[in-house]
């Protein structure tokens, strides 16, 4: 019986370690690409592909209605063995999926990206305020009056006195 107890105790540990290994392998495979957006330009970078016959592979940009790699806007990867990249310009607003397939046929990764519309160049900035910037600490630009300031100060003072009294009483429980 004593021999079986350590084996029973180690069973959940072994199962947890196996599950951790499987879950950590999944995101690592999906993390083979990095996708970024800047205005209407989407770019992808990876270092997972190797060059075969002068070709690194292709990257495809799929919109929500496209499900196959060949249906999207395809761009050839370019770069070096340290990293490869591709970019698409004039991409409309919406949610897209970027898929990178290396020249050996392996998928380097898949990642979703949201493209937001860039501000229109016809928008003109508004005129600056005539009084300048209204700086201050919260209510620095409003005059609350003497009564409000005295009431606030007395509340803060009462809180400080109550805290000191409580801490003193807690340190010496038999004294007031």
QUIPE-V208516 format. One record per backbone hydrogen bond with DSSP energy under -1.0 kcal/mol. CO is the residue of the C=O (numbers start at 1). NH is the residue of the N-H. E is the energy in kcal/mol with one decimal. If there is no record, write none. Layout:
BEGIN
co-><CO/CO>
nh-><NH/NH>
e-><E/E>
END
This chain:
BEGIN
co-><1/4/5/6/7/10/11/12/13/14/15/16/17/18/19/20/21/22/23/24/25/26/27/34/36/38/40/41/42/43/44/45/46/52/55/56/57/58/59/60/61/62/63/68/73/75/78/83/84/85/86/88/94/96/97/98/99/100/100/101/102/106/109/111/113/115/120/133/137/139/145/146/147/148/149/150/151/152/153/154/155/156/157/158/159/160/161/162/163/164/165/166/167/168/172>
nh-><5/8/9/10/11/14/15/16/17/18/19/20/21/22/23/24/25/26/27/28/29/30/31/45/43/41/91/38/88/36/86/34/84/55/52/103/77/101/75/99/73/97/66/71/61/59/85/80/46/78/44/42/115/113/62/111/60/108/109/58/105/102/100/98/96/94/123/135/139/142/149/150/151/152/153/154/155/156/157/158/159/160/161/162/163/164/165/166/167/168/169/170/171/172/175>
e-><-1.5/-2.6/-2.5/-1.9/-1.0/-2.5/-2.3/-2.6/-2.3/-2.2/-2.4/-2.4/-2.1/-2.0/-2.6/-2.3/-1.2/-1.3/-1.3/-1.0/-1.4/-1.5/-1.8/-2.2/-2.8/-1.5/-3.0/-2.4/-3.0/-2.6/-1.9/-2.4/-3.8/-1.4/-2.5/-1.8/-2.6/-2.9/-2.7/-2.4/-2.1/-2.6/-1.2/-1.4/-1.7/-3.0/-2.7/-2.3/-2.4/-2.2/-2.6/-2.3/-3.2/-2.8/-3.1/-2.2/-2.9/-2.3/-1.1/-2.6/-1.9/-3.0/-2.2/-3.2/-3.2/-2.2/-1.5/-1.2/-1.8/-1.6/-1.6/-2.5/-2.3/-2.2/-2.3/-2.4/-1.8/-2.0/-2.5/-2.5/-2.0/-2.1/-2.4/-2.5/-1.9/-2.3/-2.5/-2.2/-2.4/-2.3/-2.4/-2.2/-1.8/-1.7/-1.4>
END
